[in-house]
Amino acid sequence: MTQTSLAQQDVAVDMPSPHIKEFSATEANGWLMLAVAVVALLGGTGLVIVGAAQLGQGAQGIGLTLLIVGAAAALAGAAIGTGLVAVAPGEARVIQLLGRYHGTVRTPGLRFVLPFTQKTPVSTRIRNHETGIAKVNDADGNPIEMSAVVVWQVEDTAMAQFEVDDFVEFVAFQTESAVRHIAGSYPYDSGDDSQLSLRQNAEEITARMSAEIAARVASAGVRVIESRITRLAYAPEIAQAMLRRQQAGAIVAARQRIVDGAVGMVESALARLEEHDVIDLDEERKATMVSNLLVVLCGDRDVQPVVNTGSLYQ
């Protein structure tokens, strides 16, 4: 199981279920309908002019008929024109008629939909959002500063248009909420390898943050492509103290590693001396040799050799 799937299992965000989902609107070629509209408008206008002329000449029946047909044709052409909509690449049009959702047009170009409808543009391009620097307390209570950038895209235009007031603002607020929640759920640094920390487990924390952001913005029809932590640091008021603590921890860890290595080297030296019968050492001589070797191996300065001209016991 991947880290993302594990992170998604840990995320529990109670968001309402969507009431409406996107479906394709009934549409047609806009250029063909534009030609029909132009012909109807020009033809209807011509018939109206001819009908008015006939009325002026006393031909009441023919003139009235031409006026009615011409006016109807002109109105039909105008009605067809209200159904034309230009859709740009990376954009969709949400179609509404008298407050009711009638589908979404995603095909780029000039398209024809139901006349007298409201055609709201919704961008489906990939967007970036970078949160401000959030100052929060981590799981240990230490003040830290954290920010992140999220790459997102509208996946369901109907949900983005009708489920929230402003889906761009909604993504911004929910992203900041997720960043603050993640920052307060884990310590900045941890000496325990079994516990996740913000600094040492960046990949796991990022996966969990992405899963939480995705769960928060899903009700707005938004898909999270990627999110990354752009800033992670202690707050300025404790930065120096935490830096000294990190340095002390690094020194202790380095010393422990040096001691472990020195003990292993001493054990190896004693074992090889005994194996090859180089010298017969009693317990006191072994203790002296171990002490000298540990001083040489664990010291942080160069040692000065001392030549013993007497016996081993003097």
C-alpha positions in Angstrom: 0.0 0.0 0.0 1.4 3.4 -1.0 2.0 6.3 1.3 -0.8 8.3 -0.2 -3.4 5.5 0.4 -2.1 5.2 4.0 -2.4 9.0 4.5 -6.0 9.0 3.1 -7.0 6.4 5.6 -5.8 8.6 8.5 -7.7 11.7 7.2 -11.1 12.1 8.7 -12.7 15.3 7.4 -16.5 15.6 7.8 -17.6 17.5 4.7 -21.2 17.5 3.4 -22.1 15.3 0.4 -22.6 17.2 -2.9 -26.2 17.8 -4.0 -25.4 18.2 -7.7 -22.8 16.8 -10.0 -21.6 17.8 -13.5 -23.1 16.3 -16.6 -22.8 17.3 -20.3 -25.2 19.8 -21.7 -27.1 19.3 -24.9 -25.1 21.3 -27.5 -24.6 21.6 -31.3 -22.2 23.2 -33.8 -22.3 26.9 -33.2 -21.1 27.9 -36.7 -24.0 26.2 -38.3 -26.5 27.7 -35.9 -24.8 31.1 -36.4 -25.5 30.8 -40.1 -29.1 29.9 -39.5 -29.5 32.9 -37.1 -28.0 35.3 -39.7 -30.2 34.0 -42.5 -33.3 34.2 -40.2 -32.5 37.8 -39.1 -31.7 39.1 -42.6 -34.6 37.2 -44.2 -37.0 38.3 -41.5 -35.9 41.9 -41.8 -36.3 41.8 -45.5 -39.8 40.3 -45.2 -40.8 43.0 -42.8 -39.6 45.7 -45.2 -41.5 44.1 -48.1 -44.6 43.7 -46.0 -44.5 47.3 -44.9 -44.2 48.3 -48.6 -47.2 46.1 -49.5 -49.3 47.7 -46.8 -48.4 51.1 -48.1 -49.7 50.0 -51.6 -53.0 48.8 -50.1 -52.3 45.1 -50.2 -53.5 44.5 -46.6 -53.5 40.7 -46.7 -50.2 40.1 -48.3 -48.5 42.9 -46.4 -49.8 41.7 -43.0 -48.7 38.2 -43.7 -45.2 39.2 -44.7 -44.9 41.4 -41.6 -45.9 38.5 -39.3 -43.7 36.0 -41.0 -40.7 38.4 -41.1 -41.1 39.4 -37.5 -41.3 35.7 -36.4 -38.2 34.9 -38.5 -36.3 37.8 -37.0 -37.3 36.9 -33.5 -36.3 33.2 -34.2 -32.9 34.4 -35.4 -32.4 36.5 -32.3 -33.4 33.7 -30.1 -31.0 31.4 -31.8 -28.3 34.0 -31.3 -28.8 33.9 -27.5 -27.9 30.2 -27.5 -24.5 30.8 -29.1 -21.5 30.6 -26.7 -17.7 30.7 -27.3 -15.8 28.3 -25.2 -12.0 28.9 -24.8 -9.5 26.1 -24.3 -9.1 25.4 -20.6 -12.5 26.7 -19.8 -16.0 25.3 -19.3 -19.4 26.9 -19.4 -22.1 26.1 -16.8 -25.5 26.3 -18.4 -28.5 27.6 -16.3 -32.1 28.3 -17.2 -34.3 30.0 -14.7 -32.0 28.9 -11.9 -31.9 25.3 -12.9 -28.7 23.5 -14.0 -28.8 22.2 -17.5 -25.3 20.8 -17.9 -21.7 21.9 -18.7 -20.1 22.6 -22.1 -16.4 21.7 -22.2 -15.9 21.5 -26.0 -13.8 24.4 -27.1 -15.0 26.6 -30.0 -18.3 28.2 -30.9 -21.2 26.1 -29.5 -24.9 26.3 -29.5 -27.0 25.5 -26.4 -30.5 26.1 -25.1 -31.4 29.7 -25.9 -32.1 32.3 -23.1 -29.8 30.5 -20.7 -27.1 31.8 -18.4 -23.6 30.6 -19.4 -21.2 31.0 -16.5 -17.5 30.5 -17.4 -15.5 28.3 -15.1 -11.7 27.9 -15.6 -10.5 24.3 -15.7 -6.8 25.3 -16.0 -4.2 24.1 -13.4 -3.7 26.6 -10.7 -1.2 27.2 -7.9 -2.0 28.5 -4.4 0.6 29.4 -1.9 -0.5 29.8 1.7 0.8 32.6 3.9 3.3 31.8 6.6 1.3 30.2 9.4 2.6 30.5 12.9 1.4 27.6 15.0 2.5 25.3 17.8 3.7 21.9 16.9 2.7 18.7 18.8 5.4 19.5 21.5 4.1 23.1 22.0 7.0 24.8 20.2 6.0 27.7 18.0 6.9 27.1 14.4 6.4 28.8 11.0 5.1 26.7 8.1 3.7 27.4 4.6 2.9 25.2 1.6 2.0 25.4 -2.0 -0.8 23.4 -3.6 -1.4 22.6 -7.3 -5.1 22.1 -8.0 -7.7 22.0 -10.8 -11.5 22.1 -11.1 -12.7 18.6 -11.8 -16.5 19.1 -11.4 -17.7 22.5 -12.6 -21.2 22.0 -11.2 -19.9 21.4 -7.7 -17.5 24.3 -8.0 -20.3 26.6 -9.1 -23.2 25.5 -6.8 -21.8 23.8 -3.7 -19.7 26.8 -2.5 -19.9 30.6 -2.8 -16.4 31.1 -4.2 -14.4 27.9 -5.0 -11.1 29.8 -5.3 -11.5 31.4 -1.8 -12.7 28.0 -0.5 -9.5 26.3 -1.7 -7.4 29.0 -0.1 -9.1 28.8 3.3 -9.2 25.0 3.4 -5.6 24.7 2.4 -4.5 27.0 5.2 -6.7 25.0 7.7 -5.0 21.8 6.6 -1.5 23.2 6.9 -2.3 24.5 10.4 -3.8 21.1 11.4 -0.8 19.1 10.1 1.7 21.5 11.7 0.0 21.1 15.1 -0.3 17.3 14.8 3.4 16.4 14.6 6.6 17.6 16.4 9.0 19.7 14.5 11.9 17.3 15.4 11.8 14.0 17.2 14.6 11.8 18.6 12.3 8.8 18.4 12.5 7.1 15.0 9.1 5.5 15.5 7.4 8.9 15.7 6.9 11.0 12.6 8.3 14.6 12.7 7.9 17.5 10.3 11.6 17.9 9.6 12.7 14.3 9.4 9.7 12.7 7.6 8.9 15.4 5.0 7.6 12.9 2.4 5.2 11.2 4.8 4.0 14.5 6.2 3.5 15.9 2.7 1.5 12.9 1.6 -0.8 13.3 4.6 -1.2 17.0 4.0 -2.1 16.4 0.4 -4.7 13.8 1.4 -6.2 16.2 4.0 -6.4 19.1 1.5 -8.0 16.8 -1.1 -10.6 15.6 1.4 -11.4 19.2 2.4 -11.8 20.6 -1.1 -13.5 17.6 -2.7 -17.0 19.0 -1.9 -16.1 22.0 -4.2 -15.3 19.7 -7.2 -11.6 20.4 -6.9 -8.8 17.9 -7.5 -5.5 18.3 -5.7 -2.6 17.5 -8.1 0.3 18.1 -5.7 1.2 19.9 -2.5 4.6 20.8 -1.0 5.9 22.4 2.1 7.7 25.6 1.1 8.8 26.8 4.5 9.4 25.0 7.8 11.3 26.7 10.7 11.1 27.5 14.3 9.6 30.9 15.2 12.3 33.6 15.6 11.8 33.9 19.3 13.0 30.3 20.0 15.1 29.7 16.9 18.4 30.2 18.6 17.5 28.1 21.6 16.3 25.3 19.4 19.4 25.5 17.3 21.6 25.0 20.3 19.4 22.0 21.3 19.8 20.5 17.9 23.6 21.1 18.0 23.7 19.5 21.4 21.7 16.5 20.2 24.0 16.2 17.2 27.1 16.3 19.4 25.7 13.6 21.7 24.8 11.4 18.8 28.2 11.9 17.3 29.9 11.1 20.6 27.8 8.0 21.0 28.7 6.8 17.6 32.4 7.4 18.3 32.2 5.5 21.6 30.4 2.6 19.9 33.1 2.5 17.2 35.9 2.7 19.7 34.5 -0.1 21.8 34.3 -2.3 18.8 37.8 -1.5 17.7 39.1 -2.3 21.2 37.2 -5.6 21.3 38.6 -6.5 17.9 42.2 -5.6 19.0 42.0 -7.7 22.1 40.5 -10.6 20.2 43.2 -10.6 17.6 46.0 -10.4 20.2 44.6 -13.4 22.0 44.0 -15.2 18.7 47.5 -14.9 17.5 49.2 -15.2 20.9 51.0 -12.0 20.4 51.1 -11.2 24.1 49.7 -12.7 27.3 47.7 -10.0 29.1 46.3 -10.3 32.5 43.3 -8.4 33.7 45.2 -5.4 34.9 47.2 -5.1 31.6 43.9 -5.5 29.6 42.4 -2.7 31.7 45.4 -0.4 31.0 45.3 -1.2 27.3 41.6 -0.6 27.0 41.9 2.7 28.9 44.7 3.9 26.6 42.9 2.9 23.4 39.7 4.6 24.5 41.5 7.8 25.3 43.2 7.8 21.9 40.0 6.9 19.9 37.5 9.0 21.8 39.5 12.1 22.4 38.8 15.2 20.3 42.4 16.2 20.3 45.7 14.6 19.1 47.3 12.6 21.9 51.0 12.8 22.9 52.7 9.4 23.1 54.5 8.6 26.3 57.3 6.0 26.2 57.4 3.8 29.4 61.1 2.9 30.0 60.2 0.8 33.0 58.0 -2.2 33.5 54.3 -2.4 32.7 53.6 -1.9 36.4 55.7 1.3 36.9 
